[in-house]
Amino acid sequence: MRTPPLFDPPPEYTSVGSTIDERFRKFDAAHPEVWQLFRRLCQQVRQAGHKRYSARMIVQQIRWHHTVNPTRDGGLKINDHHSRCYAEKMEREYPEFRGFFEHRGRKG
């Protein structure tokens, strides 16, 4: 059996025809620990004095520094597109983070 690459999401998160938002909702529901890490890192960055920051950089920090559920799904597999979704969720749930992330053109 082939071991999937570290950052390829499992098939259930990449359904053909589903939108990025739908795939994100499935991933987020299955991996609440990623949201906890994202939220904590956002708060740390803000406390360090940053007025704006990259959601993608925070997702990359999670990938690089944290082993999340190494026994499930062969380890963490988080799609780059989810960084936008996590940024939007952070702004919805924590209004003090509105404007903290730069939003570019949106796909899917």
PDB file as gemmi writes it, atoms N, CA and C in Angstrom:
CRYST1    1.000    1.000    1.000  90.00  90.00  90.00 P 1                      
ATOM      1  N   MET A   1       0.833  -1.179   0.000  1.00  0.00           N  
ATOM      2  CA  MET A   1       0.000   0.000   0.000  1.00  0.00           C  
ATOM      3  C   MET A   1       0.882   1.248   0.000  1.00  0.00           C  
ATOM      4  N   ARG A   2       0.593   2.182  -0.883  1.00  0.00           N  
ATOM      5  CA  ARG A   2       1.362   3.406  -1.015  1.00  0.00           C  
ATOM      6  C   ARG A   2       1.025   4.367   0.115  1.00  0.00           C  
ATOM      7  N   THR A   3       2.044   4.935   0.751  1.00  0.00           N  
ATOM      8  CA  THR A   3       1.840   5.949   1.766  1.00  0.00           C  
ATOM      9  C   THR A   3       1.624   7.277   1.056  1.00  0.00           C  
ATOM     10  N   PRO A   4       0.545   7.995   1.369  1.00  0.00           N  
ATOM     11  CA  PRO A   4       0.293   9.266   0.682  1.00  0.00           C  
ATOM     12  C   PRO A   4       1.325  10.310   1.092  1.00  0.00           C  
ATOM     13  N   PRO A   5       1.667  11.215   0.178  1.00  0.00           N  
ATOM     14  CA  PRO A   5       2.578  12.295   0.542  1.00  0.00           C  
ATOM     15  C   PRO A   5       2.007  13.085   1.716  1.00  0.00           C  
ATOM     16  N   LEU A   6       2.869  13.753   2.453  1.00  0.00           N  
ATOM     17  CA  LEU A   6       2.482  14.414   3.695  1.00  0.00           C  
ATOM     18  C   LEU A   6       1.367  15.426   3.540  1.00  0.00           C  
ATOM     19  N   PHE A   7       1.350  16.182   2.440  1.00  0.00           N  
ATOM     20  CA  PHE A   7       0.399  17.278   2.354  1.00  0.00           C  
ATOM     21  C   PHE A   7      -0.730  17.034   1.371  1.00  0.00           C  
ATOM     22  N   ASP A   8      -0.852  15.841   0.816  1.00  0.00           N  
ATOM     23  CA  ASP A   8      -1.985  15.529  -0.052  1.00  0.00           C  
ATOM     24  C   ASP A   8      -3.183  15.183   0.825  1.00  0.00           C  
ATOM     25  N   PRO A   9      -4.292  15.897   0.651  1.00  0.00           N  
ATOM     26  CA  PRO A   9      -5.462  15.566   1.463  1.00  0.00           C  
ATOM     27  C   PRO A   9      -6.031  14.219   1.067  1.00  0.00           C  
ATOM     28  N   PRO A  10      -6.604  13.482   2.021  1.00  0.00           N  
ATOM     29  CA  PRO A  10      -7.227  12.207   1.681  1.00  0.00           C  
ATOM     30  C   PRO A  10      -8.414  12.437   0.751  1.00  0.00           C  
ATOM     31  N   PRO A  11      -8.817  11.407   0.013  1.00  0.00           N  
ATOM     32  CA  PRO A  11      -9.874  11.556  -0.990  1.00  0.00           C  
ATOM     33  C   PRO A  11     -11.162  12.171  -0.467  1.00  0.00           C  
ATOM     34  N   GLU A  12     -11.522  11.892   0.781  1.00  0.00           N  
ATOM     35  CA  GLU A  12     -12.784  12.433   1.277  1.00  0.00           C  
ATOM     36  C   GLU A  12     -12.767  13.958   1.391  1.00  0.00           C  
ATOM     37  N   TYR A  13     -11.600  14.588   1.327  1.00  0.00           N  
ATOM     38  CA  TYR A  13     -11.516  16.045   1.381  1.00  0.00           C  
ATOM     39  C   TYR A  13     -11.311  16.660  -0.001  1.00  0.00           C  
ATOM     40  N   THR A  14     -11.312  15.850  -1.050  1.00  0.00           N  
ATOM     41  CA  THR A  14     -11.050  16.363  -2.393  1.00  0.00           C  
ATOM     42  C   THR A  14     -12.095  15.893  -3.389  1.00  0.00           C  
ATOM     43  N   SER A  15     -13.301  15.746  -2.966  1.00  0.00           N  
ATOM     44  CA  SER A  15     -14.361  15.251  -3.836  1.00  0.00           C  
ATOM     45  C   SER A  15     -14.496  16.110  -5.087  1.00  0.00           C  
ATOM     46  N   VAL A  16     -14.560  15.445  -6.220  1.00  0.00           N  
ATOM     47  CA  VAL A  16     -14.773  16.157  -7.476  1.00  0.00           C  
ATOM     48  C   VAL A  16     -16.127  16.832  -7.416  1.00  0.00           C  
ATOM     49  N   GLY A  17     -16.175  18.080  -7.830  1.00  0.00           N  
ATOM     50  CA  GLY A  17     -17.430  18.809  -7.846  1.00  0.00           C  
ATOM     51  C   GLY A  17     -17.709  19.577  -6.568  1.00  0.00           C  
ATOM     52  N   SER A  18     -16.973  19.304  -5.508  1.00  0.00           N  
ATOM     53  CA  SER A  18     -17.206  20.062  -4.281  1.00  0.00           C  
ATOM     54  C   SER A  18     -16.358  21.334  -4.314  1.00  0.00           C  
ATOM     55  N   THR A  19     -16.824  22.342  -3.626  1.00  0.00           N  
ATOM     56  CA  THR A  19     -16.106  23.610  -3.596  1.00  0.00           C  
ATOM     57  C   THR A  19     -15.024  23.578  -2.527  1.00  0.00           C  
ATOM     58  N   ILE A  20     -14.136  24.553  -2.584  1.00  0.00           N  
ATOM     59  CA  ILE A  20     -13.104  24.685  -1.555  1.00  0.00           C  
ATOM     60  C   ILE A  20     -13.763  24.819  -0.183  1.00  0.00           C  
ATOM     61  N   ASP A  21     -14.833  25.622  -0.118  1.00  0.00           N  
ATOM     62  CA  ASP A  21     -15.516  25.818   1.163  1.00  0.00           C  
ATOM     63  C   ASP A  21     -16.107  24.517   1.696  1.00  0.00           C  
ATOM     64  N   GLU A  22     -16.677  23.703   0.829  1.00  0.00           N  
ATOM     65  CA  GLU A  22     -17.233  22.412   1.262  1.00  0.00           C  
ATOM     66  C   GLU A  22     -16.120  21.487   1.748  1.00  0.00           C  
ATOM     67  N   ARG A  23     -15.026  21.450   1.017  1.00  0.00           N  
ATOM     68  CA  ARG A  23     -13.894  20.608   1.435  1.00  0.00           C  
ATOM     69  C   ARG A  23     -13.315  21.099   2.760  1.00  0.00           C  
ATOM     70  N   PHE A  24     -13.256  22.441   2.910  1.00  0.00           N  
ATOM     71  CA  PHE A  24     -12.760  22.991   4.164  1.00  0.00           C  
ATOM     72  C   PHE A  24     -13.659  22.596   5.338  1.00  0.00           C  
ATOM     73  N   ARG A  25     -14.958  22.713   5.165  1.00  0.00           N  
ATOM     74  CA  ARG A  25     -15.883  22.359   6.256  1.00  0.00           C  
ATOM     75  C   ARG A  25     -15.685  20.907   6.693  1.00  0.00           C  
ATOM     76  N   LYS A  26     -15.491  20.009   5.730  1.00  0.00           N  
ATOM     77  CA  LYS A  26     -15.246  18.602   6.071  1.00  0.00           C  
ATOM     78  C   LYS A  26     -13.929  18.449   6.820  1.00  0.00           C  
ATOM     79  N   PHE A  27     -12.895  19.110   6.310  1.00  0.00           N  
ATOM     80  CA  PHE A  27     -11.579  19.018   6.949  1.00  0.00           C  
ATOM     81  C   PHE A  27     -11.629  19.606   8.356  1.00  0.00           C  
ATOM     82  N   ASP A  28     -12.229  20.770   8.499  1.00  0.00           N  
ATOM     83  CA  ASP A  28     -12.296  21.449   9.789  1.00  0.00           C  
ATOM     84  C   ASP A  28     -13.063  20.613  10.808  1.00  0.00           C  
ATOM     85  N   ALA A  29     -14.150  19.993  10.384  1.00  0.00           N  
ATOM     86  CA  ALA A  29     -14.924  19.138  11.292  1.00  0.00           C  
ATOM     87  C   ALA A  29     -14.117  17.912  11.721  1.00  0.00           C  
ATOM     88  N   ALA A  30     -13.321  17.380  10.812  1.00  0.00           N  
ATOM     89  CA  ALA A  30     -12.532  16.182  11.104  1.00  0.00           C  
ATOM     90  C   ALA A  30     -11.255  16.492  11.893  1.00  0.00           C  
ATOM     91  N   HIS A  31     -10.787  17.738  11.833  1.00  0.00           N  
ATOM     92  CA  HIS A  31      -9.510  18.108  12.455  1.00  0.00           C  
ATOM     93  C   HIS A  31      -9.645  19.386  13.286  1.00  0.00           C  
ATOM     94  N   PRO A  32     -10.432  19.355  14.367  1.00  0.00           N  
ATOM     95  CA  PRO A  32     -10.590  20.560  15.189  1.00  0.00           C  
ATOM     96  C   PRO A  32      -9.276  21.023  15.811  1.00  0.00           C  
ATOM     97  N   GLU A  33      -8.322  20.131  15.942  1.00  0.00           N  
ATOM     98  CA  GLU A  33      -7.033  20.500  16.526  1.00  0.00           C  
ATOM     99  C   GLU A  33      -6.259  21.472  15.636  1.00  0.00           C  
ATOM    100  N   VAL A  34      -6.499  21.429  14.327  1.00  0.00           N  
ATOM    101  CA  VAL A  34      -5.842  22.380  13.431  1.00  0.00           C  
ATOM    102  C   VAL A  34      -6.393  23.783  13.687  1.00  0.00           C  
ATOM    103  N   TRP A  35      -7.697  23.896  13.859  1.00  0.00           N  
ATOM    104  CA  TRP A  35      -8.301  25.189  14.174  1.00  0.00           C  
ATOM    105  C   TRP A  35      -7.749  25.729  15.489  1.00  0.00           C  
ATOM    106  N   GLN A  36      -7.597  24.877  16.484  1.00  0.00           N  
ATOM    107  CA  GLN A  36      -7.045  25.317  17.771  1.00  0.00           C  
ATOM    108  C   GLN A  36      -5.629  25.870  17.594  1.00  0.00           C  
ATOM    109  N   LEU A  37      -4.813  25.166  16.793  1.00  0.00           N  
ATOM    110  CA  LEU A  37      -3.457  25.648  16.538  1.00  0.00           C  
ATOM    111  C   LEU A  37      -3.468  26.954  15.744  1.00  0.00           C  
ATOM    112  N   PHE A  38      -4.310  27.035  14.721  1.00  0.00           N  
ATOM    113  CA  PHE A  38      -4.393  28.241  13.905  1.00  0.00           C  
ATOM    114  C   PHE A  38      -4.772  29.440  14.777  1.00  0.00           C  
ATOM    115  N   ARG A  39      -5.791  29.259  15.585  1.00  0.00           N  
ATOM    116  CA  ARG A  39      -6.262  30.330  16.460  1.00  0.00           C  
ATOM    117  C   ARG A  39      -5.166  30.763  17.437  1.00  0.00           C  
ATOM    118  N   ARG A  40      -4.500  29.796  18.048  1.00  0.00           N  
ATOM    119  CA  ARG A  40      -3.442  30.109  19.013  1.00  0.00           C  
ATOM    120  C   ARG A  40      -2.291  30.855  18.348  1.00  0.00           C  
ATOM    121  N   LEU A  41      -1.890  30.398  17.155  1.00  0.00           N  
ATOM    122  CA  LEU A  41      -0.789  31.062  16.457  1.00  0.00           C  
ATOM    123  C   LEU A  41      -1.181  32.474  16.023  1.00  0.00           C  
ATOM    124  N   CYS A  42      -2.409  32.672  15.594  1.00  0.00           N  
ATOM    125  CA  CYS A  42      -2.881  34.020  15.246  1.00  0.00           C  
ATOM    126  C   CYS A  42      -2.770  34.949  16.448  1.00  0.00           C  
ATOM    127  N   GLN A  43      -3.202  34.469  17.583  1.00  0.00           N  
ATOM    128  CA  GLN A  43      -3.153  35.292  18.793  1.00  0.00           C  
ATOM    129  C   GLN A  43      -1.718  35.605  19.189  1.00  0.00           C  
ATOM    130  N   GLN A  44      -0.819  34.640  19.038  1.00  0.00           N  
ATOM    131  CA  GLN A  44       0.592  34.876  19.365  1.00  0.00           C  
ATOM    132  C   GLN A  44       1.210  35.920  18.438  1.00  0.00           C  
ATOM    133  N   VAL A  45       0.900  35.818  17.160  1.00  0.00           N  
ATOM    134  CA  VAL A  45       1.444  36.759  16.177  1.00  0.00           C  
ATOM    135  C   VAL A  45       0.939  38.170  16.477  1.00  0.00           C  
ATOM    136  N   ARG A  46      -0.326  38.265  16.799  1.00  0.00           N  
ATOM    137  CA  ARG A  46      -0.913  39.574  17.112  1.00  0.00           C  
ATOM    138  C   ARG A  46      -0.321  40.149  18.394  1.00  0.00           C  
ATOM    139  N   GLN A  47      -0.123  39.305  19.402  1.00  0.00           N  
ATOM    140  CA  GLN A  47       0.474  39.756  20.657  1.00  0.00           C  
ATOM    141  C   GLN A  47       1.928  40.186  20.460  1.00  0.00           C  
ATOM    142  N   ALA A  48       2.577  39.643  19.434  1.00  0.00           N  
ATOM    143  CA  ALA A  48       3.961  40.035  19.123  1.00  0.00           C  
ATOM    144  C   ALA A  48       4.021  41.400  18.444  1.00  0.00           C  
ATOM    145  N   GLY A  49       2.839  41.978  18.145  1.00  0.00           N  
ATOM    146  CA  GLY A  49       2.806  43.328  17.614  1.00  0.00           C  
ATOM    147  C   GLY A  49       2.471  43.451  16.137  1.00  0.00           C  
ATOM    148  N   HIS A  50       2.222  42.351  15.473  1.00  0.00           N  
ATOM    149  CA  HIS A  50       1.873  42.419  14.050  1.00  0.00           C  
ATOM    150  C   HIS A  50       0.458  42.958  13.881  1.00  0.00           C  
ATOM    151  N   LYS A  51       0.303  43.897  12.970  1.00  0.00           N  
ATOM    152  CA  LYS A  51      -1.017  44.458  12.652  1.00  0.00           C  
ATOM    153  C   LYS A  51      -1.672  43.681  11.514  1.00  0.00           C  
ATOM    154  N   ARG A  52      -0.850  43.052  10.672  1.00  0.00           N  
ATOM    155  CA  ARG A  52      -1.321  42.242   9.546  1.00  0.00           C  
ATOM    156  C   ARG A  52      -0.389  41.037   9.459  1.00  0.00           C  
ATOM    157  N   TYR A  53      -0.949  39.928   8.961  1.00  0.00           N  
ATOM    158  CA  TYR A  53      -0.126  38.724   8.846  1.00  0.00           C  
ATOM    159  C   TYR A  53      -0.730  37.816   7.791  1.00  0.00           C  
ATOM    160  N   SER A  54       0.037  36.833   7.396  1.00  0.00           N  
ATOM    161  CA  SER A  54      -0.374  35.899   6.354  1.00  0.00           C  
ATOM    162  C   SER A  54      -0.982  34.635   6.965  1.00  0.00           C  
ATOM    163  N   ALA A  55      -2.224  34.342   6.582  1.00  0.00           N  
ATOM    164  CA  ALA A  55      -2.854  33.096   7.023  1.00  0.00           C  
ATOM    165  C   ALA A  55      -2.088  31.899   6.467  1.00  0.00           C  
ATOM    166  N   ARG A  56      -1.580  32.031   5.261  1.00  0.00           N  
ATOM    167  CA  ARG A  56      -0.810  30.942   4.664  1.00  0.00           C  
ATOM    168  C   ARG A  56       0.453  30.662   5.480  1.00  0.00           C  
ATOM    169  N   MET A  57       1.085  31.718   5.983  1.00  0.00           N  
ATOM    170  CA  MET A  57       2.282  31.536   6.817  1.00  0.00           C  
ATOM    171  C   MET A  57       1.926  30.759   8.083  1.00  0.00           C  
ATOM    172  N   ILE A  58       0.775  31.044   8.652  1.00  0.00           N  
ATOM    173  CA  ILE A  58       0.359  30.332   9.861  1.00  0.00           C  
ATOM    174  C   ILE A  58       0.093  28.864   9.544  1.00  0.00           C  
ATOM    175  N   VAL A  59      -0.555  28.580   8.420  1.00  0.00           N  
ATOM    176  CA  VAL A  59      -0.776  27.188   8.013  1.00  0.00           C  
ATOM    177  C   VAL A  59       0.567  26.497   7.795  1.00  0.00           C  
ATOM    178  N   GLN A  60       1.522  27.196   7.197  1.00  0.00           N  
ATOM    179  CA  GLN A  60       2.852  26.612   6.985  1.00  0.00           C  
ATOM    180  C   GLN A  60       3.538  26.327   8.325  1.00  0.00           C  
ATOM    181  N   GLN A  61       3.359  27.205   9.299  1.00  0.00           N  
ATOM    182  CA  GLN A  61       3.922  26.960  10.629  1.00  0.00           C  
ATOM    183  C   GLN A  61       3.319  25.700  11.242  1.00  0.00           C  
ATOM    184  N   ILE A  62       2.027  25.518  11.074  1.00  0.00           N  
ATOM    185  CA  ILE A  62       1.374  24.315  11.590  1.00  0.00           C  
ATOM    186  C   ILE A  62       1.976  23.092  10.917  1.00  0.00           C  
ATOM    187  N   ARG A  63       2.142  23.161   9.602  1.00  0.00           N  
ATOM    188  CA  ARG A  63       2.740  22.033   8.873  1.00  0.00           C  
ATOM    189  C   ARG A  63       4.153  21.734   9.359  1.00  0.00           C  
ATOM    190  N   TRP A  64       4.939  22.760   9.548  1.00  0.00           N  
ATOM    191  CA  TRP A  64       6.353  22.594   9.844  1.00  0.00           C  
ATOM    192  C   TRP A  64       6.611  22.197  11.291  1.00  0.00           C  
ATOM    193  N   HIS A  65       5.903  22.811  12.230  1.00  0.00           N  
ATOM    194  CA  HIS A  65       6.245  22.672  13.642  1.00  0.00           C  
ATOM    195  C   HIS A  65       5.367  21.714  14.441  1.00  0.00           C  
ATOM    196  N   HIS A  66       4.267  21.280  13.871  1.00  0.00           N  
ATOM    197  CA  HIS A  66       3.339  20.478  14.664  1.00  0.00           C  
ATOM    198  C   HIS A  66       3.012  19.170  13.961  1.00  0.00           C  
ATOM    199  N   THR A  67       3.041  18.116  14.726  1.00  0.00           N  
ATOM    200  CA  THR A  67       2.549  16.837  14.243  1.00  0.00           C  
ATOM    201  C   THR A  67       1.133  16.712  14.774  1.00  0.00           C  
ATOM    202  N   VAL A  68       0.184  16.747  13.874  1.00  0.00           N  
ATOM    203  CA  VAL A  68      -1.211  16.709  14.284  1.00  0.00           C  
ATOM    204  C   VAL A  68      -1.788  15.371  13.858  1.00  0.00           C  
ATOM    205  N   ASN A  69      -2.281  14.609  14.828  1.00  0.00           N  
ATOM    206  CA  ASN A  69      -2.868  13.294  14.567  1.00  0.00           C  
ATOM    207  C   ASN A  69      -1.996  12.406  13.682  1.00  0.00           C  
ATOM    208  N   PRO A  70      -0.782  12.086  14.112  1.00  0.00           N  
ATOM    209  CA  PRO A  70       0.102  11.277  13.271  1.00  0.00           C  
ATOM    210  C   PRO A  70      -0.416   9.866  13.008  1.00  0.00           C  
ATOM    211  N   THR A  71      -1.321   9.376  13.846  1.00  0.00           N  
ATOM    212  CA  THR A  71      -1.819   8.017  13.641  1.00  0.00           C  
ATOM    213  C   THR A  71      -3.079   7.974  12.792  1.00  0.00           C  
ATOM    214  N   ARG A  72      -3.696   9.136  12.538  1.00  0.00           N  
ATOM    215  CA  ARG A  72      -4.919   9.175  11.752  1.00  0.00           C  
ATOM    216  C   ARG A  72      -4.609   9.719  10.361  1.00  0.00           C  
ATOM    217  N   ASP A  73      -5.123   9.113   9.346  1.00  0.00           N  
ATOM    218  CA  ASP A  73      -4.945   9.559   7.961  1.00  0.00           C  
ATOM    219  C   ASP A  73      -3.477   9.637   7.569  1.00  0.00           C  
ATOM    220  N   GLY A  74      -2.603   8.928   8.264  1.00  0.00           N  
ATOM    221  CA  GLY A  74      -1.182   8.993   7.947  1.00  0.00           C  
ATOM    222  C   GLY A  74      -0.544  10.308   8.366  1.00  0.00           C  
ATOM    223  N   GLY A  75      -1.189  11.095   9.207  1.00  0.00           N  
ATOM    224  CA  GLY A  75      -0.658  12.381   9.646  1.00  0.00           C  
ATOM    225  C   GLY A  75      -1.463  13.527   9.072  1.00  0.00           C  
ATOM    226  N   LEU A  76      -1.004  14.713   9.335  1.00  0.00           N  
ATOM    227  CA  LEU A  76      -1.712  15.916   8.902  1.00  0.00           C  
ATOM    228  C   LEU A  76      -1.595  16.133   7.408  1.00  0.00           C  
ATOM    229  N   LYS A  77      -2.729  16.407   6.787  1.00  0.00           N  
ATOM    230  CA  LYS A  77      -2.760  16.742   5.367  1.00  0.00           C  
ATOM    231  C   LYS A  77      -3.679  17.947   5.251  1.00  0.00           C  
ATOM    232  N   ILE A  78      -3.101  19.104   5.022  1.00  0.00           N  
ATOM    233  CA  ILE A  78      -3.888  20.333   4.984  1.00  0.00           C  
ATOM    234  C   ILE A  78      -3.663  21.029   3.652  1.00  0.00           C  
ATOM    235  N   ASN A  79      -4.737  21.345   2.993  1.00  0.00           N  
ATOM    236  CA  ASN A  79      -4.718  21.973   1.679  1.00  0.00           C  
ATOM    237  C   ASN A  79      -4.338  23.445   1.814  1.00  0.00           C  
ATOM    238  N   ASP A  80      -3.481  23.941   0.911  1.00  0.00           N  
ATOM    239  CA  ASP A  80      -3.106  25.362   0.920  1.00  0.00           C  
ATOM    240  C   ASP A  80      -4.320  26.277   0.847  1.00  0.00           C  
ATOM    241  N   HIS A  81      -5.357  25.848   0.143  1.00  0.00           N  
ATOM    242  CA  HIS A  81      -6.548  26.681   0.005  1.00  0.00           C  
ATOM    243  C   HIS A  81      -7.261  26.893   1.332  1.00  0.00           C  
ATOM    244  N   HIS A  82      -6.999  26.024   2.291  1.00  0.00           N  
ATOM    245  CA  HIS A  82      -7.662  26.159   3.579  1.00  0.00           C  
ATOM    246  C   HIS A  82      -7.177  27.379   4.353  1.00  0.00           C  
ATOM    247  N   SER A  83      -6.015  27.919   4.017  1.00  0.00           N  
ATOM    248  CA  SER A  83      -5.529  29.092   4.751  1.00  0.00           C  
ATOM    249  C   SER A  83      -6.525  30.241   4.631  1.00  0.00           C  
ATOM    250  N   ARG A  84      -7.092  30.450   3.450  1.00  0.00           N  
ATOM    251  CA  ARG A  84      -8.103  31.496   3.270  1.00  0.00           C  
ATOM    252  C   ARG A  84      -9.325  31.207   4.136  1.00  0.00           C  
ATOM    253  N   CYS A  85      -9.739  29.961   4.160  1.00  0.00           N  
ATOM    254  CA  CYS A  85     -10.923  29.585   4.934  1.00  0.00           C  
ATOM    255  C   CYS A  85     -10.686  29.772   6.430  1.00  0.00           C  
ATOM    256  N   TYR A  86      -9.489  29.414   6.898  1.00  0.00           N  
ATOM    257  CA  TYR A  86      -9.181  29.629   8.313  1.00  0.00           C  
ATOM    258  C   TYR A  86      -9.138  31.115   8.634  1.00  0.00           C  
ATOM    259  N   ALA A  87      -8.594  31.936   7.739  1.00  0.00           N  
ATOM    260  CA  ALA A  87      -8.562  33.389   7.960  1.00  0.00           C  
ATOM    261  C   ALA A  87      -9.983  33.936   8.068  1.00  0.00           C  
ATOM    262  N   GLU A  88     -10.853  33.520   7.171  1.00  0.00           N  
ATOM    263  CA  GLU A  88     -12.242  33.992   7.200  1.00  0.00           C  
ATOM    264  C   GLU A  88     -12.957  33.526   8.471  1.00  0.00           C  
ATOM    265  N   LYS A  89     -12.690  32.297   8.889  1.00  0.00           N  
ATOM    266  CA  LYS A  89     -13.294  31.794  10.122  1.00  0.00           C  
ATOM    267  C   LYS A  89     -12.785  32.597  11.319  1.00  0.00           C  
ATOM    268  N   MET A  90     -11.504  32.912  11.333  1.00  0.00           N  
ATOM    269  CA  MET A  90     -10.925  33.694  12.430  1.00  0.00           C  
ATOM    270  C   MET A  90     -11.589  35.066  12.504  1.00  0.00           C  
ATOM    271  N   GLU A  91     -11.790  35.682  11.371  1.00  0.00           N  
ATOM    272  CA  GLU A  91     -12.414  37.010  11.341  1.00  0.00           C  
ATOM    273  C   GLU A  91     -13.884  36.959  11.762  1.00  0.00           C  
ATOM    274  N   ARG A  92     -14.578  35.882  11.409  1.00  0.00           N  
ATOM    275  CA  ARG A  92     -15.978  35.725  11.824  1.00  0.00           C  
ATOM    276  C   ARG A  92     -16.093  35.519  13.331  1.00  0.00           C  
ATOM    277  N   GLU A  93     -15.257  34.645  13.857  1.00  0.00           N  
ATOM    278  CA  GLU A  93     -15.380  34.279  15.271  1.00  0.00           C  
ATOM    279  C   GLU A  93     -14.672  35.242  16.215  1.00  0.00           C  
ATOM    280  N   TYR A  94     -13.697  35.979  15.703  1.00  0.00           N  
ATOM    281  CA  TYR A  94     -12.939  36.936  16.503  1.00  0.00           C  
ATOM    282  C   TYR A  94     -12.882  38.256  15.742  1.00  0.00           C  
ATOM    283  N   PRO A  95     -13.899  39.101  15.910  1.00  0.00           N  
ATOM    284  CA  PRO A  95     -13.975  40.340  15.130  1.00  0.00           C  
ATOM    285  C   PRO A  95     -12.742  41.229  15.240  1.00  0.00           C  
ATOM    286  N   GLU A  96     -11.993  41.126  16.328  1.00  0.00           N  
ATOM    287  CA  GLU A  96     -10.780  41.934  16.460  1.00  0.00           C  
ATOM    288  C   GLU A  96      -9.719  41.562  15.419  1.00  0.00           C  
ATOM    289  N   PHE A  97      -9.920  40.442  14.720  1.00  0.00           N  
ATOM    290  CA  PHE A  97      -8.990  40.028  13.667  1.00  0.00           C  
ATOM    291  C   PHE A  97      -9.437  40.483  12.270  1.00  0.00           C  
ATOM    292  N   ARG A  98     -10.558  41.198  12.178  1.00  0.00           N  
ATOM    293  CA  ARG A  98     -10.983  41.709  10.867  1.00  0.00           C  
ATOM    294  C   ARG A  98      -9.928  42.678  10.359  1.00  0.00           C  
ATOM    295  N   GLY A  99      -9.487  42.461   9.129  1.00  0.00           N  
ATOM    296  CA  GLY A  99      -8.449  43.300   8.542  1.00  0.00           C  
ATOM    297  C   GLY A  99      -7.036  42.832   8.850  1.00  0.00           C  
ATOM    298  N   PHE A 100      -6.897  41.801   9.670  1.00  0.00           N  
ATOM    299  CA  PHE A 100      -5.575  41.273  10.021  1.00  0.00           C  
ATOM    300  C   PHE A 100      -4.957  40.526   8.843  1.00  0.00           C  
ATOM    301  N   PHE A 101      -5.803  39.885   8.058  1.00  0.00           N  
ATOM    302  CA  PHE A 101      -5.353  39.114   6.896  1.00  0.00           C  
ATOM    303  C   PHE A 101      -5.698  39.861   5.616  1.00  0.00           C  
ATOM    304  N   GLU A 102      -4.826  39.750   4.639  1.00  0.00           N  
ATOM    305  CA  GLU A 102      -5.113  40.319   3.320  1.00  0.00           C  
ATOM    306  C   GLU A 102      -5.860  39.269   2.518  1.00  0.00           C  
ATOM    307  N   HIS A 103      -6.974  39.668   1.913  1.00  0.00           N  
ATOM    308  CA  HIS A 103      -7.750  38.744   1.093  1.00  0.00           C  
ATOM    309  C   HIS A 103      -7.581  39.118  -0.362  1.00  0.00           C  
ATOM    310  N   ARG A 104      -7.195  38.152  -1.149  1.00  0.00           N  
ATOM    311  CA  ARG A 104      -7.040  38.361  -2.578  1.00  0.00           C  
ATOM    312  C   ARG A 104      -8.222  37.704  -3.285  1.00  0.00           C  
ATOM    313  N   GLY A 105      -8.157  37.633  -4.600  1.00  0.00           N  
ATOM    314  CA  GLY A 105      -9.245  37.015  -5.366  1.00  0.00           C  
ATOM    315  C   GLY A 105      -9.607  35.652  -4.826  1.00  0.00           C  
ATOM    316  N   ARG A 106     -10.886  35.381  -4.793  1.00  0.00           N  
ATOM    317  CA  ARG A 106     -11.405  34.146  -4.219  1.00  0.00           C  
ATOM    318  C   ARG A 106     -11.793  33.178  -5.308  1.00  0.00           C  
ATOM    319  N   LYS A 107     -11.380  31.903  -5.134  1.00  0.00           N  
ATOM    320  CA  LYS A 107     -11.764  30.840  -6.075  1.00  0.00           C  
ATOM    321  C   LYS A 107     -12.617  29.836  -5.336  1.00  0.00           C  
ATOM    322  N   GLY A 108     -13.631  29.286  -6.036  1.00  0.00           N  
ATOM    323  CA  GLY A 108     -14.431  28.173  -5.517  1.00  0.00           C  
ATOM    324  C   GLY A 108     -15.104  28.458  -4.256  1.00  0.00           C  
TER     325      GLY A 108                                                      
END                                                                             
